[in-house]
Amino acid sequence: MTTRHHLPGFLTGDRGGLVLLTLVLGAALLVPAGNLLLAESHPLHVPTYLVGLLGKYLAFALLALAVDLIWGFAGILSLGHGAFFALGGYAMGMYLMRQIGARGVYGHPVLPDFMVFLDWQQLPWYWYGFDLFPVALLMVFLVPGALALVFGWFAFRSRVSGVYLSIITQAMTYALLLAFFRNDMGFGGNNGLTDFKDLLGFDLQADATRAALFSATALALAGGYLLCRFITASKLGRVLRAIRDAESRTRFLGYRVEHYKLFVFVVSAMLAGLAGALYVPQVGIINPGEFSPANSIEIIIWVAVGGRGTLFGAVLGALLVNYGKTWFTGALPEAWLYLLGGLFIGVTLFLPRGVVGLLVGRRRDLEGSP
């Protein structure tokens, strides 16, 4: 009990969140150590491929956290968060492409290979500045945030909500998918951006770089959780829950509902953009397929499986479903989509509060039993 008084107020009583932070921060130290410091023959050695795979899982967990912030606490069901994730990924991919320089297939010092292949004569204006990491990092947050701001301003101001908002967000994602598929957009068309060499001067294929990316992703997930927990545990969070449960009544009480929804929507989009930026250097590619509406729907499944409105449940759901996807797509690739759809239906019907709700209910039953 003594240590609880030294915790921030918004973490007091959040047992699941404390466990999550402990595990994530522990992994940020132990996984790289197991990869870099232990010999391959050691039973606790972490293979390099596993470091990259786990890093990808953590990036997805941060994305699920962003969706749970708006869906679980504000009742905003976005089927377009894959777009914000992809935009953040493209911003990082553009920086990585600019770092290739003359080492590309065509040896052009400025133009990426796909531009040389398409006979582009000069770099488009919107690629300027992406040779600088601070600019690229700013765009990781600014581009998804600006899109969310513009989209949310018109949608929430017009009081679009429920299934109509979900459909519009999905339409936005599909429109971006079609746009980025075009070669004349200047983003690599169908192939996207790939063949990255280094990040901040460090070889992306080196074990140390992959380990550092894993740790950075783990720290970003921990920081994203703390931010979301701070928002949801504050007065703002209480207003968001009121909007989720009774939007008309909340508006009648004098709250500018559209302002609250817009704020949390923009924050969520920025977190999704950060997740995309951390994902790209670990997988080595970003293409228009990330804008696919199916990807955005899959994010909703992660949150539903873990437990909507719990934050740490969203992280758990993302990890469980993506681990299952990795296993099933290897063992039963033709059955994976059917299993994913069945999982979502089963959770909706039998576990409306997700895995976390089941575990909490089980613990309460045990504590209440004689």
Buried (B, 14 or more C-beta within 10 A) or exposed (E): EEEEEEEEEBBEEBEBBBEBBEBBBEBBEEBBBBBBEEEEEEEEBBEBEBBBBBBBBBBBBBBBBBBBBBBBBBBBBBBBBBBBBBBBBBBBBBBBBBBBBEEBEEEBEEBBBBBBEBEBEEBEEEBEBBBEBEBBBEBBBBBBBBBBBEBBBEBBEEEBBEEEBBEBBBEBBBEBBEEBBEBEBBBBBEBBBBBBBBBEEBEBEEBEBBBBBBBBBBBBBBBBBBBBBBBBBEEBBEBBBBBBEEBEEBBEEEBEBBEBBBBBBBBBBBBBBBBBBBBBBBBBBBBBBBBBBEBBBBBBBBBBBBBBBBBBBBBBBBBBBBEBBBEBBEEEEEEBBEBBEEBBEEBEEEBEBBBBBBBBEEEEEEEEEE
